[in-house]
Amino acid sequence: MLLRRFVLLLRTGWSRAFVQRRTLQRALEHALSITTLAGRRTISRAILALGRGQVDWSADYRLFSRQQWKPAALFAPVIGHYLERYSAPGPIAVALDDTAVVRAGKHVPHSGWHRDPMSPPFHVNLLHGIRFVQVSLIFPHHREGPYGARALPIRFAASVPVKKPGTKASDQEHAAYRQARRQKNLVLDACAQLRAVRAELDQHGATHRPLIAGVDGSYCNRRTFTNLPERTELIARTRKDAKLCFPAPPGRRRFYGEQKFTPEQVRQDDAIVYHTVVVCIGGTRRELRYKEVTRVLWQGGARRRLLRLLVLAPTPYRLSPNSRTHYRQPAYLLCTALNMPAVELIQIYVDRWQIEVNHRDEKEILGVGQAQVWSEHSVGRHPSFRVACYSMLLLASLLEFGIERTAHYDQLPRWRKDAPRRASILDMLTKLRTDLESTPLADFGLDEIADNLIRVAYG
């Protein structure tokens, strides 16, 4: 059963994250209650689901505000299983991105105004919330059959901005603020998370395997390229008008070549031929055309580091069998891995989209950020705790039922003509609530809260 696997995975995988056994037990109870809840997933509703509405509830809030535990330790089982499942020598791919968790309170610690990524291109909207940096480990299921890759989060940490001085601040305070922004910003926080992932992989014995991070255009800048940890490569989407060049001929004092070119000019240059590669997109093998230019330099970004330019041709598609052919936008990629096959790099870039699926599941379905906490530690810990529960649920489903969506899950409705090849997070939550009715929780020390969990989970 999925519930039994989920509880056992939490109990064994989180045992090193919590010093005291009672803290581990309370974290296990919150993970089970918040995950199976229906509606808003707040700490107060989790307390009611645990049957503690008439007793002191301060210990449930202190779990996230005062207890000594690190959110990064909750993701250790995912990394361990990945290295065990894909033990063959080769690169380890991760997806890195940031997301904003909406918090309406103007006095919530670390919150501020951010650009809304869902705003239309002709009018930028703002949202008030907390910015988080997420790193997801890409499980290449396409190596095992006709399945798409799935990303499991392994880091979810708040990016605390530097406080901006007021209008009456002195010139020295504004100068100190600008200096602090160079040492503490979103990109540097993302690089710090990559270093932490690289260090944890080394602790698991993966020092010989390079780490490749797939990022979008917001991380294709000088700070990212110059702050990469060792044995870590980057593949980033770049602008079509980025100024690139080749190294200057030997024997000259110049380092950068005088002739500049852009990725768009490479795409329009007929002298550079297209190559064809087959990659897995959504569980289906598809052909993509690309151009490749090696040993290029980006003076404004990567400085003197040699890069590799990959230009993906526009992909044709049709909205219906009889409609006219449309074309997607071309993609321009800069990569620091000079010797890796192009098919592996393009596959990692295609699989990077799975972190966007993580963001949708975490905020829209699992309610990350809905907890009304105000403590400086809780505003960052509780969302990380919820994302860790989400990652462990994905891992429990993979260990219990495999990659494919089996008959153990509920039957799909009749309007679903094409059955998906893998289970969604909604399938897992439904299965978890179904197992809650039939699985005895006495073996886990949760028999006292089982009946109340079932009642609250189904409203």
C-alpha positions as CSV (number, residue, x, y, z in Angstrom):
1,M,0.0,0.0,0.0
2,L,1.1,3.5,-0.7
3,L,0.3,4.7,2.8
4,R,2.5,2.1,4.5
5,R,5.4,2.8,2.1
6,F,5.0,6.5,2.7
7,V,5.0,6.3,6.5
8,L,7.9,3.8,6.5
9,L,9.9,6.0,4.2
10,L,9.4,9.0,6.4
11,R,10.2,7.2,9.6
12,T,13.5,5.7,8.3
13,G,14.5,8.5,6.0
14,W,13.9,11.3,8.5
15,S,15.4,9.6,11.5
16,R,18.7,11.5,11.1
17,A,17.1,14.8,10.5
18,F,15.5,15.0,14.0
19,V,17.5,14.6,17.2
20,Q,14.6,13.5,19.4
21,R,12.3,10.7,18.7
22,R,9.2,12.7,19.8
23,T,10.1,15.4,17.4
24,L,10.3,12.8,14.6
25,Q,6.9,11.5,15.7
26,R,5.3,14.9,15.6
27,A,6.9,15.6,12.2
28,L,5.5,12.3,10.9
29,E,2.1,13.2,12.2
30,H,2.1,16.6,10.5
31,A,3.4,15.1,7.2
32,L,0.6,12.6,7.1
33,S,-2.2,15.0,8.2
34,I,-1.2,17.9,6.0
35,T,-0.8,15.6,3.0
36,T,-4.2,13.9,3.3
37,L,-6.2,17.1,4.2
38,A,-8.8,18.4,1.8
39,G,-9.0,22.2,1.4
40,R,-6.6,24.7,2.8
41,R,-3.5,23.1,4.3
42,T,-2.8,25.2,7.4
43,I,-1.2,24.2,10.7
44,S,-4.5,24.8,12.5
45,R,-6.4,22.4,10.2
46,A,-3.6,19.9,10.7
47,I,-4.0,20.2,14.5
48,L,-7.7,19.5,14.1
49,A,-6.9,16.5,12.0
50,L,-4.7,15.2,14.7
51,G,-7.5,15.5,17.3
52,R,-5.7,18.2,19.3
53,G,-8.2,21.0,19.1
54,Q,-8.9,21.0,22.9
55,V,-5.3,20.6,24.1
56,D,-2.2,22.8,24.1
57,W,-1.2,23.3,20.4
58,S,2.0,25.3,21.0
59,A,4.3,22.3,20.4
60,D,2.9,21.9,16.9
61,Y,4.0,25.4,16.0
62,R,7.3,25.1,17.8
63,L,8.1,22.2,15.5
64,F,8.7,24.8,12.8
65,S,9.8,27.8,14.8
66,R,12.2,26.5,17.5
67,Q,13.2,22.8,17.0
68,Q,16.7,22.2,15.8
69,W,16.5,20.5,12.5
70,K,17.5,21.4,9.0
71,P,15.1,21.2,6.1
72,A,17.8,20.0,3.7
73,A,18.1,16.8,5.7
74,L,14.5,15.8,4.8
75,F,15.5,15.3,1.1
76,A,18.4,12.8,1.8
77,P,16.4,9.7,0.9
78,V,15.7,11.0,-2.6
79,I,19.4,11.4,-3.3
80,G,20.2,8.0,-1.9
81,H,17.6,6.2,-4.0
82,Y,18.7,8.1,-7.1
83,L,22.3,7.0,-6.8
84,E,21.1,3.4,-6.1
85,R,18.7,3.3,-9.1
86,Y,21.1,5.0,-11.5
87,S,24.4,3.8,-10.3
88,A,26.1,3.7,-13.8
89,P,28.8,6.3,-14.3
90,G,27.5,9.4,-15.9
91,P,26.3,12.9,-15.2
92,I,23.7,13.7,-12.6
93,A,21.1,16.2,-13.9
94,V,19.2,18.6,-11.8
95,A,16.8,21.5,-12.6
96,L,17.2,24.8,-10.8
97,D,14.7,27.6,-10.6
98,D,13.0,30.0,-8.2
99,T,9.4,30.5,-7.4
100,A,7.5,33.0,-5.3
101,V,5.1,31.8,-2.6
102,V,2.3,34.4,-2.0
103,R,2.1,35.8,1.5
104,A,-0.4,38.7,1.7
105,G,0.8,40.0,5.1
106,K,3.0,43.1,4.7
107,H,4.9,42.3,8.0
108,V,5.7,38.6,7.2
109,P,9.5,38.2,7.5
110,H,11.5,37.9,4.3
111,S,8.4,38.9,2.2
112,G,8.4,41.6,-0.5
113,W,7.1,42.5,-3.9
114,H,8.1,40.4,-6.8
115,R,7.2,40.2,-10.5
116,D,4.3,37.9,-11.2
117,P,5.5,35.4,-13.9
118,M,1.8,34.8,-14.9
119,S,1.4,38.4,-15.9
120,P,0.9,39.2,-19.6
121,P,3.9,40.4,-21.6
122,F,2.3,43.8,-22.3
123,H,1.7,44.5,-18.6
124,V,3.9,43.4,-15.7
125,N,2.0,42.6,-12.5
126,L,3.4,42.3,-9.0
127,L,2.7,39.9,-6.2
128,H,3.7,40.0,-2.5
129,G,5.4,36.9,-1.2
130,I,8.6,35.1,-0.4
131,R,11.1,34.0,-3.0
132,F,12.3,30.4,-2.8
133,V,15.1,28.6,-4.7
134,Q,14.3,25.0,-5.7
135,V,16.6,22.3,-6.9
136,S,15.0,19.1,-8.3
137,L,16.7,15.9,-9.2
138,I,15.7,14.6,-12.6
139,F,14.9,10.9,-12.7
140,P,15.5,9.8,-16.4
141,H,12.7,7.3,-16.6
142,H,13.1,7.3,-20.4
143,R,16.1,5.0,-19.9
144,E,13.8,2.3,-18.6
145,G,11.0,2.5,-21.2
146,P,8.5,4.9,-22.9
147,Y,8.1,7.2,-20.0
148,G,8.8,10.8,-19.4
149,A,11.3,12.1,-16.9
150,R,10.1,13.1,-13.4
151,A,11.7,15.7,-11.1
152,L,11.9,15.1,-7.4
153,P,12.8,18.2,-5.2
154,I,15.9,17.9,-3.1
155,R,16.2,21.6,-2.1
156,F,13.6,24.3,-1.3
157,A,15.2,27.2,0.5
158,A,14.1,30.8,1.0
159,S,16.1,33.6,-0.6
160,V,16.2,36.3,1.9
161,P,16.8,39.7,0.2
162,V,18.9,42.5,1.6
163,K,16.7,45.1,3.4
164,K,16.6,48.3,1.4
165,P,17.3,51.5,3.4
166,G,14.5,54.1,3.7
167,T,14.2,57.4,1.9
168,K,15.9,59.2,4.8
169,A,18.9,57.0,4.8
170,S,22.4,58.5,4.3
171,D,24.6,58.1,1.3
172,Q,26.8,55.7,3.2
173,E,23.8,53.4,4.0
174,H,22.8,53.4,0.3
175,A,26.4,52.5,-0.7
176,A,26.5,49.7,1.9
177,Y,23.2,48.4,0.6
178,R,24.5,48.3,-3.0
179,Q,27.6,46.5,-1.8
180,A,25.5,44.0,0.2
181,R,23.4,43.3,-2.9
182,R,26.5,42.2,-4.7
183,Q,27.3,39.6,-2.0
184,K,23.7,38.5,-1.3
185,N,21.1,38.0,-4.0
186,L,19.0,35.4,-5.7
187,V,21.6,34.1,-8.1
188,L,24.2,33.7,-5.4
189,D,21.7,31.9,-3.2
190,A,21.0,29.5,-6.1
191,C,24.7,28.8,-6.5
192,A,24.9,28.1,-2.8
193,Q,22.2,25.5,-3.1
194,L,24.1,23.9,-6.0
195,R,27.2,23.8,-3.8
196,A,25.2,22.1,-1.0
197,V,23.9,19.5,-3.5
198,R,27.4,18.9,-4.9
199,A,28.7,18.4,-1.3
200,E,25.9,15.9,-0.5
201,L,26.5,13.9,-3.6
202,D,30.2,13.7,-2.7
203,Q,29.2,12.4,0.8
204,H,27.2,9.6,-1.0
205,G,30.3,8.6,-2.9
206,A,29.4,10.3,-6.3
207,T,32.6,12.4,-6.5
208,H,33.4,10.9,-9.9
209,R,30.1,11.9,-11.4
210,P,29.6,15.5,-12.8
211,L,26.6,17.5,-11.8
212,I,24.7,19.3,-14.6
213,A,22.2,22.0,-13.8
214,G,19.6,23.0,-16.3
215,V,18.4,26.6,-15.8
216,D,16.3,29.2,-17.7
217,G,17.3,32.5,-19.0
218,S,17.2,34.3,-15.7
219,Y,20.3,32.4,-14.5
220,C,22.2,32.9,-17.7
221,N,24.4,35.7,-16.4
222,R,27.9,36.5,-15.2
223,R,27.2,35.7,-11.5
224,T,26.0,32.2,-12.2
225,F,28.9,31.2,-14.6
226,T,31.5,32.6,-12.2
227,N,30.2,31.0,-9.0
228,L,29.6,27.4,-10.2
229,P,30.9,24.8,-7.8
230,E,33.6,22.4,-8.9
231,R,32.7,19.4,-11.0
232,T,29.4,21.2,-11.9
233,E,28.3,22.1,-15.4
234,L,25.6,24.5,-16.6
235,I,23.2,24.4,-19.5
236,A,21.2,27.6,-19.7
237,R,18.9,29.2,-22.2
238,T,20.3,32.5,-23.5
239,R,19.2,35.5,-25.4
240,K,19.2,35.4,-29.2
241,D,21.1,38.7,-29.3
242,A,23.9,37.7,-26.9
243,K,27.3,39.0,-28.1
244,L,29.5,35.9,-28.6
245,C,33.0,35.5,-30.2
246,F,35.8,33.1,-30.7
247,P,39.2,33.3,-29.0
248,A,41.7,35.5,-30.7
249,P,44.3,33.9,-32.9
250,P,47.5,32.8,-31.0
251,G,50.4,35.2,-31.0
252,R,48.3,38.3,-30.3
253,R,47.8,40.2,-27.1
254,R,44.0,40.1,-27.5
255,F,42.1,37.3,-25.8
256,Y,38.7,37.8,-27.4
257,G,38.2,37.8,-31.2
258,E,37.3,41.0,-32.9
259,Q,34.4,39.5,-34.8
260,K,31.2,39.2,-32.8
261,F,28.2,37.1,-33.6
262,T,24.8,36.3,-32.0
263,P,23.0,33.0,-31.6
264,E,20.3,34.3,-34.0
265,Q,23.0,34.8,-36.7
266,V,24.1,31.3,-36.2
267,R,20.6,30.0,-36.8
268,Q,20.3,32.1,-40.0
269,D,23.7,31.0,-41.3
270,D,23.2,28.4,-44.0
271,A,26.8,27.5,-43.9
272,I,26.3,25.8,-40.5
273,V,24.4,22.6,-41.1
274,Y,21.6,21.2,-38.9
275,H,22.1,17.9,-37.1
276,T,19.2,15.6,-36.1
277,V,18.9,14.1,-32.7
278,V,16.2,11.9,-31.0
279,V,15.1,12.9,-27.5
280,C,12.2,11.8,-25.2
281,I,9.5,14.4,-24.7
282,G,6.6,13.3,-22.5
283,G,7.3,9.7,-23.0
284,T,7.5,9.9,-26.8
285,R,10.6,9.9,-29.0
286,R,10.8,12.9,-31.1
287,E,13.3,14.4,-33.6
288,L,14.9,17.7,-33.0
289,R,17.2,19.7,-35.3
290,Y,20.1,21.6,-33.8
291,K,23.2,23.6,-34.8
292,E,26.4,23.4,-32.7
293,V,29.2,25.9,-32.3
294,T,32.0,24.9,-29.9
295,R,34.7,26.9,-28.1
296,V,32.9,30.2,-28.0
297,L,33.4,33.1,-25.6
298,W,30.8,35.3,-23.9
299,Q,32.7,38.3,-22.7
300,G,29.8,39.9,-20.9
301,G,28.8,36.7,-19.1
302,A,31.2,33.7,-18.8
303,R,34.2,35.9,-19.3
304,R,37.2,33.7,-20.4
305,R,35.4,30.4,-19.9
306,L,35.0,28.4,-23.1
307,L,31.3,27.6,-23.9
308,R,29.3,25.6,-26.3
309,L,26.4,27.0,-28.3
310,L,23.4,24.8,-29.2
311,V,20.7,26.3,-31.4
312,L,17.5,24.3,-31.5
313,A,15.4,24.8,-34.7
314,P,11.7,25.8,-34.4
315,T,9.6,22.6,-33.9
316,P,6.6,22.2,-36.2
317,Y,3.2,21.2,-34.7
318,R,-0.5,21.1,-35.6
319,L,-3.4,21.9,-33.4
320,S,-5.5,19.3,-35.3
321,P,-4.8,16.8,-38.1
322,N,-6.3,19.2,-40.7
323,S,-5.0,22.5,-39.4
324,R,-2.0,24.4,-40.8
325,T,1.5,23.9,-39.5
326,H,2.6,26.1,-36.6
327,Y,6.2,26.5,-35.3
328,R,7.4,26.9,-31.8
329,Q,10.1,29.4,-30.9
330,P,13.7,28.4,-31.4
331,A,15.9,27.8,-28.4
332,Y,19.5,29.1,-27.8
333,L,21.5,27.2,-25.2
334,L,24.9,27.9,-23.7
335,C,26.7,25.0,-22.0
336,T,29.9,24.7,-20.1
337,A,30.3,20.9,-20.8
338,L,32.5,20.9,-23.9
339,N,32.9,17.1,-24.4
340,M,29.5,15.7,-23.5
341,P,27.3,14.4,-26.4
342,A,24.8,16.9,-27.6
343,V,21.9,14.5,-27.3
344,E,22.5,14.3,-23.5
345,L,22.6,18.0,-23.1
346,I,19.4,18.6,-25.1
347,Q,17.7,15.8,-23.2
348,I,18.6,17.5,-19.9
349,Y,17.3,20.8,-21.2
350,V,14.0,19.2,-22.3
351,D,13.6,17.5,-18.9
352,R,14.2,20.8,-17.1
353,W,10.5,21.5,-17.6
354,Q,9.6,19.0,-14.9
355,I,10.5,21.6,-12.2
356,E,7.7,23.8,-13.5
357,V,5.4,20.8,-12.9
358,N,6.8,20.7,-9.4
359,H,5.9,24.3,-8.8
360,R,2.3,23.8,-10.0
361,D,1.8,20.7,-7.8
362,E,3.3,22.3,-4.8
363,K,1.3,25.5,-4.8
364,E,-2.0,24.6,-6.5
365,I,-2.5,21.1,-5.2
366,L,-0.5,20.7,-2.0
367,G,-0.9,24.3,-0.7
368,V,2.7,25.3,-0.1
369,G,2.6,28.7,1.5
370,Q,-0.9,28.5,2.9
371,A,0.2,28.0,6.5
372,Q,-0.4,31.3,8.4
373,V,2.9,31.4,10.2
374,W,4.8,34.6,11.3
375,S,7.9,33.4,12.9
376,E,11.2,34.1,11.1
377,H,12.1,30.4,11.1
378,S,8.6,29.1,10.3
379,V,8.0,31.2,7.1
380,G,10.9,29.3,5.5
381,R,10.8,26.0,7.2
382,H,7.1,25.1,6.8
383,P,7.1,25.5,2.9
384,S,10.3,23.4,2.8
385,F,8.7,20.8,5.0
386,R,5.7,20.6,2.7
387,V,7.9,20.3,-0.4
388,A,9.8,17.5,1.3
389,C,6.5,15.7,2.0
390,Y,5.7,16.1,-1.7
391,S,9.0,14.7,-2.8
392,M,8.8,11.7,-0.4
393,L,5.3,10.9,-1.7
394,L,6.6,10.8,-5.3
395,L,9.4,8.6,-4.1
396,A,7.0,6.3,-2.2
397,S,4.9,5.9,-5.3
398,L,7.9,5.1,-7.4
399,L,9.2,2.4,-4.9
400,E,5.7,0.9,-4.4
401,F,4.2,0.8,-7.9
402,G,7.1,1.7,-10.3
403,I,7.0,4.3,-13.0
404,E,3.9,3.2,-14.8
405,R,0.4,4.1,-13.6
406,T,-0.9,0.6,-12.5
407,A,-4.3,-0.7,-11.7
408,H,-3.7,0.0,-8.0
409,Y,-4.8,3.6,-8.5
410,D,-8.4,4.6,-9.0
411,Q,-10.0,4.1,-12.4
412,L,-9.9,7.1,-14.6
413,P,-13.2,8.9,-15.6
414,R,-14.8,8.0,-18.9
415,W,-13.9,11.3,-20.6
416,R,-10.2,10.5,-20.2
417,K,-9.7,8.8,-23.6
418,D,-5.9,8.6,-23.4
419,A,-4.7,6.9,-20.2
420,P,-1.5,8.6,-18.8
421,R,1.6,6.4,-18.5
422,R,2.5,7.7,-15.1
423,A,0.4,8.6,-12.0
424,S,-0.2,12.2,-11.2
425,I,0.0,13.7,-7.7
426,L,-3.8,13.7,-7.6
427,D,-3.8,9.9,-8.2
428,M,-1.3,9.5,-5.3
429,L,-3.3,11.7,-2.9
430,T,-6.5,9.7,-3.7
431,K,-4.7,6.4,-3.2
432,L,-3.3,7.7,0.1
433,R,-6.7,8.6,1.4
434,T,-8.1,5.3,0.3
435,D,-5.4,3.4,2.1
436,L,-6.0,5.5,5.2
437,E,-9.4,3.7,5.6
438,S,-8.1,0.2,5.2
439,T,-4.6,0.3,6.7
440,P,-4.1,-0.2,10.4
441,L,-1.8,2.5,11.7
442,A,-1.1,0.9,15.1
443,D,2.2,-0.4,13.8
444,F,3.3,3.2,13.3
445,G,2.1,4.6,16.6
446,L,-0.7,6.5,14.8
447,D,-3.7,4.5,15.8
448,E,-5.0,7.3,18.1
449,I,-5.3,9.8,15.2
450,A,-6.4,7.4,12.4
451,D,-10.1,7.9,12.8
452,N,-9.8,11.6,13.0
453,L,-7.6,11.8,10.0
454,I,-10.1,9.9,7.9
455,R,-12.9,12.2,9.0
456,V,-11.0,15.4,8.2
457,A,-9.5,14.1,5.0
458,Y,-12.9,13.6,3.5
459,G,-14.5,16.7,4.9
